[in-house]
Amino acid sequence: MKNSSEECLKSCSSQSKYSLDCRDRIYFEGHTLYRIIYKDGSKGGWLKGYHNLSQEGSCKVLEEAKVLDVARVEDNAIISENAVISQNVVVKGDSIVSGNSRVNGNLNLLDNIKVLDFAVLFGSGDLRGFQKFSGNAHVNYGAISLDV
């Protein structure tokens, strides 16, 4: 994989739904993150690189949300406000991570998972169905799969 600064410099085709602004960057928890610019000109959140946000579907990273490491946002998922996803997390389906929440580890948020407010999810496993984690919840998932 190319490093983030090389990746940021690559040109985006007219088919791309977003690009990364190499001049608008921040340093967060040891990572250089680049501001997302969507095709319509609106600014999004922050990514380490193009590998963090799918060009397919309507998934978005908005406001001051951050995606680190090899975490990935796909399908129709939304990461917003000050939320942070990191490590090997995959957020997909119609899942939402927002507020000041954090998700890290090896979790896959599938279907319609909501992580809101100051909730923290970490560990390993697949979360499926319609589940909501909010308030000050701190949840450590082991190597399990929850189906609701």
N, C-alpha and C positions, 0 to 999 in steps of 0.2 A: 504494500500500500504506500502511496506517495505521502510525504509529510504534509501537514495542514497548509503551510504557506505555499507549497507548490500546487496543492489542490485548489486553494483559493484563487490562484492566478489563472486557472484554466478557464477558457471562454465557455460561455453557456450558449447552447443552440436556441433557436426560436421555439423549440419544443419544450424547453425547460420551464418549470413553474416558478423557479426561484434561482437566485445567484447569491454568492457570498461577497460582501463588501470587504476587501482586504484592508482598506484604510480605517474601517470602523471595527476595532477589535478591543477585547478586554482580556485580562488575565484573571482566571478564577480557579482556585484550588489547584494551582500548578499547570493549568491548561490555557493555551491561547484559543480564544473563541472568536468567531467572526459573525457579524450581524447579517441576518437574512434580509434580502431584498426580493419581494415577490414580484412576479411578472407585471402586476398592475401598478408597481412603484411603491407599494406600502412596505414599511419596515416590519420585520418579524423579530423573533428572539435570537438566540445565540447558538451556534453549532461549532463543534471542533472541526468538522469537515463535511463534505457532500455525502459521505457514507451514513451520516446520522439521520437524514430525512429523505424519504422516498420521493422521487419525482412523479410517482404514480398516485392516483387517488386524490382525495381532498385533505389529506393530513397536513397539519400546520404546527409550527412552533411560534408562539405569539408573545408580545410584550417583552418582558425581561426573562422569560423561561430559558433554561439552558439544557443542552444535551451534550454529555461528555463521553469520553472513551469510545467504545464501539456500540453504545446504546443506539437504538434505532426507533423511528416513528414511521408507521406505515398505515395504509388503508385510509380510514376517515378519522384517525386518532388526533387529538388536540392536546398539546402541552402549552399551558398559558400562565399568565401572571408571573410569579417568581418561582415556579416549580423547577425542580432539577431531576433529571434522570441520568443515571450513569452506569458504568461498568458494562455488563452484558444484557441490560434490560431491553426488551422489545415491547413497545406499546402499539397495539393494532386494533382492528375492528373499529368500533365506535367508542373506544375508551377515552377517558379524559383524565389528565393529571393537571391540577391547577392550585391556586392559592400559594402557600409557602411549603407545599408538600415536597417530599423526596422519595424516589424509588431507586434502589440500587441492588446489586447482586446479579443473580442469574434468573430473574423473574420475567415471565411472559404474561403481559396483561392482554387478554384476548376478549373478544365479544364486546361487553359493555361494562367495563370496570371503571369506577369513579374513585379517584384519590384526590381529596379536597382539603382545604384549610391548612392545618399544620401536620397532617398525617405523614407517617414515615413507614414505608414498606421495604423490607430487605429479606434476603435469603434466596432460595431456589424453588422453582416450581412454576406451574401454569395456573393462572387464575382465570376462570371462565364464567360465563353467564352474566347475571346482573348483580354486582356486588358494589357496595359503597363503603369507603373508608374515609372518615372525616374527623373533625375536631382535633384532638391531640393524640389520636391513636398511633401506637407504635406496634407494628406487626412484623414478626420474624417467621417467615415460612421456611420450613425444612424442605426436603426433597419430596414434596407431595403435590398432588394435583387436586384442586377443588372444583367440582362441577356443581352448579346450582341450577 
